[in-house]
Structure formats: structure tokens, C-alpha cells
Amino acid sequence: MKTQIQALILAVLIIVSVAVTKVGESPSVANSSESAPAEGSKAEVSSNFSYEQASLLNVRDDVKDFKVKRAPARNWNVLDPAVSAEAVLIQSLDDGFPFFNYNTYQSWPTASLTKLLTAVVVLENIGENKKIAIDEGAVATEGEAGGLRSGEVFSARDLLKIMLLTSSNDAAAAFENYAGKDEFTRLVNQKALELGMAQTVIFDGSGLTDENTTSASDMLRLGKYIIENQPEIFNWSRVQSQLIQPLNDTTSRTIFNINSLVDKPYFLGGKTGTSEKARQNLLAVISFRDMRLITVILGSYDRDKDLDLLLRWIEEAYDF
């Protein structure tokens, strides 16, 4: 009992001693970690701070002047645009902001938008330096765009330019013939599958058959892939004209871009597609304000009018 009383007295003495020490501690020492740094200098991180504390302090200091870009605010007093198209999708490539979506998953005939997928497959599976011969079968393909002649030989690179600028079905057929039609079709569908283009099915590389189908959502995926992996496709598609020459001929000729947007300063590349069943399709990258917009229009009766309407609508329907 006596021992327990002594232990209790000792514990009380220790507690009193610690309390007295704290009270007598110098204010300058106790508050030294809270003293303000000199004006214009950065606070020094204490060596005993945790990694998380130090990281947060540095980040706050480094980004104190950073301003987060405000997303455009929808003005609901402005009604949705009355476009003639069956499906529309407009999205910012820079931050993914969706400005307008309409029937984005609806399956629709691809028409010559097929040639964008064909171009990707040619660059990745054939190679732009391969020599591609133009035969009678290719020339016999529907349409005369590109003015190709049987017996001519082009680099795949130049033939791609002909295909994209003039929408030449003969050029697309020449690529099919080079790889074998069945094998080329397999490669195109395999690429669409890799990109997650769930509504896209391709039966020919030109888009002549209306059995080729896609959706606005799938075309968005393809457009993004081209920009990130094969940007030369869009770069070629925005030139107004191109001088081309067969590898086996000394005569050169000029081809012209049939895309009506090529004269527009905001056009950064893309492709049109037209058929009786598909009507008018468009995939285009547009410079708008300080953004790049990817625009997909399928089944329009007037794609140029619809595009103009959509761009004006964005200006009115959103507060930037």
C-alpha cells in the first residue's frame, strides 16, 4: 500500500513538472513555425513535414495564379437547331465538351466517309511508299474522279491524295486490288473493331455500296484516331489542289479538292460522302473560337447549310 502511494505521488510530480515547462517556454520558440516568411519569398517546407503535406504546399504555391477554363454554359432559351440531317455530333477535341448530339448511335450508310478508314488501313498495313498499279478493274469502278488510267503506277502516298481530294473510287479499288479485295475488307473491318466502331460494317473500300454502315459516334472515334495517329490524312484533305505524277510517266497533272469546305479558313481537314441513300455525309475538323471541333453530319439534305446553322447555333446557345 505504501509503495502504491509513492508511485502515485511520483506520477503527480512528473505531470506538474511537464506543465510548468510548457508554461515557461519562450513564445518566440513556440510560434517559430507559424512566423510569416519575408514578403515575396516562398515559405520553407519543414524537414519533418510528411510527403503529402509538402506536396500540397508546393502545389498550392505553384498554381496559385492558375485559372481553370470555365465550360460553356447552355442558354436554354435558345432551342435546338432544326437541321435536316439524320444524325449530328459536335464535340470539342481539346476538352471533350459535347456541344450537340443527335441520333449519334443510329446506323447510317457511310458513303465515301469509308475512304477515311481505307486511308488508315493503307498507311498502317500497306505503307505509303509502296508502288500501286492501276489496272482495268480499278478504272472500271464507278466514277471517273481522279482521272486514273490503266497502266499507271503511283506511290501509295500520291494515290491516297487522289482518293481523298477527288474522292476517287478507282483509287480505292486499286488499293483493294493490291492487297486482295477480301483481305483488304477484312483489314478495314478489323481496324474498325479495334477502334470500338460498333455500328460500322464495311464491304468495300470506296463506300460505293450502301451496305457500308456507320454512326456519328463511330465517326467521332475514327476522327480522333486519325488526328492522334495519322494526322497527314486530314492535312492532305485540306489542300485545294495537288500536282501528281505517275512513277512510270513524265507527265504530271493537277487534281482539285472537291470538298466545298476547302475554301473556308476554319476547315482543318475531313471528308464528305454522298450517295442517293446516304444523302450527304460529313466528317470535318473545324477551328472555332480557340477550340478544335470535330463535326459529324450524316444523312443531310444540305450539309454545308447544316454546318453553318450548327456553328451559328453554338454561338447563340452557349455563353463562353
C-alpha positions as CSV (number, residue, x, y, z in Angstrom):
1,M,0.0,0.0,0.0
2,K,2.8,2.3,0.9
3,T,4.5,1.5,-2.5
4,Q,1.4,2.4,-4.4
5,I,1.1,5.8,-2.7
6,Q,4.7,6.6,-3.5
7,A,4.2,5.7,-7.2
8,L,1.1,7.9,-7.3
9,I,3.0,10.8,-5.8
10,L,5.8,10.4,-8.3
11,A,3.4,10.4,-11.2
12,V,1.8,13.6,-10.0
13,L,5.2,15.3,-9.6
14,I,6.1,14.4,-13.3
15,I,2.8,15.8,-14.6
16,V,3.3,19.1,-12.7
17,S,6.9,19.3,-13.9
18,V,5.8,19.0,-17.6
19,A,3.1,21.6,-17.2
20,V,5.4,24.1,-15.7
21,T,7.9,23.6,-18.5
22,K,5.2,24.3,-21.2
23,V,4.1,27.4,-19.5
24,G,7.6,28.8,-19.2
25,E,8.5,28.0,-22.8
26,S,9.6,31.1,-24.8
27,P,6.8,32.4,-27.1
28,S,9.3,33.0,-29.9
29,V,10.2,29.4,-29.9
30,A,6.7,28.1,-29.6
31,N,5.5,30.2,-32.5
32,S,8.6,30.0,-34.7
33,S,6.9,27.5,-37.2
34,E,4.0,30.0,-37.6
35,S,6.0,33.1,-38.2
36,A,5.3,34.7,-41.6
37,P,8.0,34.5,-44.3
38,A,9.6,37.6,-45.8
39,E,7.4,39.3,-48.4
40,G,8.0,38.0,-51.9
41,S,9.7,34.8,-50.7
42,K,8.4,31.2,-50.6
43,A,7.6,29.5,-47.3
44,E,10.3,27.0,-46.5
45,V,9.0,23.5,-46.1
46,S,9.9,22.0,-42.7
47,S,12.0,18.8,-43.0
48,N,9.7,17.0,-40.6
49,F,6.6,17.6,-42.9
50,S,5.1,14.4,-44.3
51,Y,5.5,13.9,-48.1
52,E,1.8,14.6,-48.6
53,Q,1.9,17.9,-46.6
54,A,5.0,19.1,-48.5
55,S,3.5,18.2,-51.9
56,L,0.2,20.0,-51.2
57,L,2.1,23.1,-50.0
58,N,4.2,23.2,-53.2
59,V,1.2,22.7,-55.5
60,R,-0.8,25.4,-53.8
61,D,2.2,27.8,-54.2
62,D,2.9,26.8,-57.8
63,V,-0.6,27.0,-59.2
64,K,-1.9,30.0,-57.2
65,D,-2.3,32.0,-60.4
66,F,-3.7,29.2,-62.5
67,K,-7.2,29.7,-63.8
68,V,-9.4,26.8,-64.7
69,K,-11.2,27.3,-68.0
70,R,-14.9,27.5,-67.5
71,A,-17.0,25.2,-69.5
72,P,-19.5,26.9,-71.8
73,A,-22.9,27.3,-70.2
74,R,-26.0,26.3,-72.2
75,N,-28.5,29.0,-72.8
76,W,-31.8,27.1,-72.7
77,N,-33.7,30.0,-74.1
78,V,-32.2,29.0,-77.4
79,L,-34.0,26.0,-78.9
80,D,-32.1,23.1,-80.5
81,P,-31.1,23.7,-84.2
82,A,-33.5,22.5,-86.9
83,V,-31.1,20.6,-89.1
84,S,-32.0,18.4,-92.0
85,A,-29.6,15.7,-91.0
86,E,-30.5,12.2,-89.6
87,A,-27.6,12.3,-87.1
88,V,-25.3,15.0,-85.8
89,L,-22.4,15.1,-83.3
90,I,-20.3,18.1,-82.4
91,Q,-17.6,17.8,-79.8
92,S,-14.5,19.8,-78.7
93,L,-11.3,17.8,-79.4
94,D,-9.4,19.8,-76.8
95,D,-11.5,19.1,-73.7
96,G,-14.2,16.7,-75.0
97,F,-17.1,19.1,-74.3
98,P,-20.2,17.9,-76.2
99,F,-21.9,20.8,-77.9
100,F,-24.7,18.9,-79.7
101,N,-25.6,15.2,-80.1
102,Y,-28.5,13.9,-82.1
103,N,-29.1,10.2,-83.0
104,T,-25.4,9.6,-82.5
105,Y,-25.7,5.8,-82.5
106,Q,-28.1,5.5,-85.5
107,S,-26.7,3.2,-88.2
108,W,-26.4,5.0,-91.5
109,P,-24.8,4.4,-94.9
110,T,-21.2,5.5,-94.8
111,A,-20.8,6.5,-98.5
112,S,-17.3,8.0,-99.1
113,L,-16.5,8.5,-95.5
114,T,-15.4,4.9,-95.9
115,K,-12.3,6.3,-97.6
116,L,-11.0,7.7,-94.3
117,L,-10.9,4.2,-92.9
118,T,-9.4,3.0,-96.1
119,A,-6.6,5.6,-95.8
120,V,-5.8,4.5,-92.3
121,V,-5.5,0.8,-93.4
122,V,-3.3,1.7,-96.4
123,L,-0.9,3.7,-94.2
124,E,-0.7,1.1,-91.5
125,N,-0.9,-2.1,-93.5
126,I,0.4,-1.4,-96.9
127,G,2.8,1.6,-96.5
128,E,2.9,5.0,-98.2
129,N,5.9,4.1,-100.3
130,K,4.5,1.0,-101.9
131,K,4.0,1.1,-105.7
132,I,0.4,0.7,-106.6
133,A,-0.5,-0.2,-110.2
134,I,-3.8,1.0,-111.8
135,D,-5.4,-1.8,-113.8
136,E,-8.5,-2.1,-115.9
137,G,-10.6,-3.4,-113.0
138,A,-9.8,-0.3,-110.9
139,V,-10.5,2.1,-113.8
140,A,-13.8,0.3,-114.5
141,T,-15.0,1.1,-111.0
142,E,-18.0,3.5,-110.9
143,G,-17.0,7.2,-111.3
144,E,-14.1,9.0,-113.1
145,A,-12.8,11.1,-110.3
146,G,-9.1,11.3,-110.2
147,G,-8.7,10.6,-113.9
148,L,-6.7,7.4,-113.4
149,R,-5.6,5.4,-116.4
150,S,-4.9,1.7,-116.7
151,G,-1.2,1.0,-116.6
152,E,-0.2,4.0,-114.5
153,V,1.8,3.3,-111.3
154,F,1.6,5.6,-108.3
155,S,3.2,5.7,-104.9
156,A,0.6,4.8,-102.2
157,R,1.1,8.3,-100.8
158,D,0.1,10.0,-104.0
159,L,-2.8,7.7,-104.7
160,L,-4.1,8.4,-101.2
161,K,-4.1,12.1,-102.0
162,I,-6.0,11.4,-105.2
163,M,-8.5,9.3,-103.3
164,L,-9.0,11.9,-100.5
165,L,-9.1,15.1,-102.6
166,T,-11.2,13.8,-105.5
167,S,-13.0,11.0,-103.7
168,S,-11.7,8.6,-106.4
169,N,-13.4,5.2,-106.3
170,D,-10.8,4.0,-108.7
171,A,-8.0,4.8,-106.3
172,A,-9.8,2.9,-103.5
173,A,-10.3,-0.1,-105.8
174,A,-6.6,0.0,-106.7
175,F,-5.7,-0.4,-103.1
176,E,-8.2,-3.3,-102.8
177,N,-6.7,-5.0,-105.8
178,Y,-3.2,-4.6,-104.4
179,A,-4.0,-6.3,-101.1
180,G,-6.8,-8.6,-102.5
181,K,-10.3,-7.4,-102.0
182,D,-11.3,-10.0,-99.3
183,E,-8.1,-9.3,-97.4
184,F,-8.4,-5.6,-97.6
185,T,-12.1,-5.7,-96.5
186,R,-11.0,-7.9,-93.6
187,L,-8.3,-5.3,-92.6
188,V,-10.8,-2.4,-92.7
189,N,-13.3,-4.2,-90.5
190,Q,-10.6,-5.3,-88.2
191,K,-9.5,-1.7,-87.8
192,A,-13.0,-0.5,-87.1
193,L,-13.3,-3.2,-84.5
194,E,-10.0,-2.2,-82.8
195,L,-11.3,1.4,-82.6
196,G,-14.6,0.3,-81.0
197,M,-16.7,1.4,-84.0
198,A,-19.6,-0.9,-83.0
199,Q,-22.0,0.3,-85.7
200,T,-19.5,0.2,-88.6
201,V,-19.5,-2.6,-91.1
202,I,-17.6,-2.3,-94.4
203,F,-18.0,-4.3,-97.6
204,D,-15.8,-2.2,-99.9
205,G,-13.1,0.4,-99.6
206,S,-14.7,3.1,-101.6
207,G,-18.1,3.4,-100.0
208,L,-20.0,2.7,-103.2
209,T,-22.2,0.1,-101.6
210,D,-24.9,1.3,-99.2
211,E,-24.3,-1.8,-97.2
212,N,-21.3,0.0,-95.7
213,T,-22.8,1.5,-92.5
214,T,-21.5,3.6,-89.6
215,S,-22.8,6.0,-86.9
216,A,-21.9,9.5,-85.8
217,S,-20.4,8.1,-82.7
218,D,-18.2,5.7,-84.7
219,M,-17.1,8.5,-87.0
220,L,-16.1,10.5,-83.9
221,R,-13.8,7.6,-82.8
222,L,-12.3,7.5,-86.3
223,G,-11.7,11.2,-86.5
224,K,-10.0,11.2,-83.1
225,Y,-7.8,8.3,-84.1
226,I,-6.7,10.0,-87.3
227,I,-5.8,13.2,-85.5
228,E,-3.7,11.3,-82.9
229,N,-2.1,8.7,-85.1
230,Q,-2.4,9.6,-88.8
231,P,-2.8,13.4,-89.0
232,E,-1.4,13.5,-92.5
233,I,-4.8,12.2,-93.7
234,F,-6.5,15.4,-92.6
235,N,-3.6,17.5,-93.7
236,W,-3.8,16.2,-97.2
237,S,-7.6,16.6,-97.2
238,R,-7.5,20.4,-96.6
239,V,-5.3,21.4,-99.6
240,Q,-7.1,22.9,-102.6
241,S,-5.1,21.3,-105.3
242,Q,-2.2,18.9,-105.7
243,L,0.3,18.2,-108.6
244,I,0.6,14.5,-109.1
245,Q,2.7,12.4,-111.4
246,P,2.7,8.6,-112.1
247,L,6.0,6.9,-111.3
248,N,6.2,5.5,-114.8
249,D,5.3,8.7,-116.7
250,T,7.0,12.1,-117.1
251,T,3.7,13.8,-117.5
252,S,2.2,15.5,-114.4
253,R,-1.3,16.8,-113.8
254,T,-3.2,18.8,-111.2
255,I,-6.0,17.4,-109.1
256,F,-8.5,19.5,-107.3
257,N,-10.2,19.1,-103.9
258,I,-14.0,18.6,-104.4
259,N,-14.8,19.4,-100.7
260,S,-16.7,22.7,-100.7
261,L,-15.2,23.5,-97.2
262,V,-11.7,23.7,-98.5
263,D,-12.0,27.4,-99.1
264,K,-13.2,28.0,-95.5
265,P,-10.4,29.4,-93.2
266,Y,-11.8,27.3,-90.3
267,F,-11.6,24.0,-92.1
268,L,-8.8,21.8,-90.7
269,G,-9.5,18.6,-92.6
270,G,-12.1,16.0,-93.2
271,K,-14.1,14.2,-95.8
272,T,-17.5,14.3,-97.5
273,G,-19.6,11.4,-98.6
274,T,-22.6,11.3,-100.9
275,S,-25.0,8.7,-102.3
276,E,-28.7,8.6,-103.1
277,K,-29.4,6.5,-99.9
278,A,-26.9,8.2,-97.6
279,R,-27.7,11.7,-98.9
280,Q,-24.9,14.0,-97.7
281,N,-22.4,13.0,-95.0
282,L,-19.6,15.0,-93.5
283,L,-16.8,14.5,-91.0
284,A,-14.8,17.7,-90.5
285,V,-12.4,19.2,-88.0
286,I,-13.3,22.9,-87.5
287,S,-11.4,25.7,-85.9
288,F,-14.0,27.5,-83.7
289,R,-13.0,30.3,-81.3
290,D,-10.0,28.9,-79.5
291,M,-11.1,25.3,-80.0
292,R,-11.0,22.4,-82.5
293,L,-14.4,20.9,-83.0
294,I,-15.0,17.6,-84.6
295,T,-18.2,17.6,-86.5
296,V,-20.1,14.6,-87.9
297,I,-23.2,15.1,-90.0
298,L,-25.0,12.1,-91.5
299,G,-27.9,12.0,-93.9
300,S,-28.2,15.7,-94.5
301,Y,-30.1,17.2,-97.4
302,D,-27.6,20.1,-97.4
303,R,-24.5,19.5,-95.2
304,D,-23.0,23.0,-95.8
305,K,-26.2,24.7,-94.7
306,D,-26.5,22.4,-91.7
307,L,-22.9,23.0,-90.7
308,D,-23.3,26.8,-91.0
309,L,-26.6,26.6,-88.9
310,L,-24.8,24.5,-86.2
311,L,-21.9,26.8,-85.8
312,R,-24.2,29.9,-85.6
313,W,-26.4,28.0,-83.1
314,I,-23.4,27.2,-80.8
315,E,-22.6,30.9,-80.7
316,E,-26.1,31.7,-79.6
317,A,-26.8,28.7,-77.4
318,Y,-23.7,28.8,-75.2
319,D,-22.2,31.5,-73.1
320,F,-18.4,31.3,-73.4
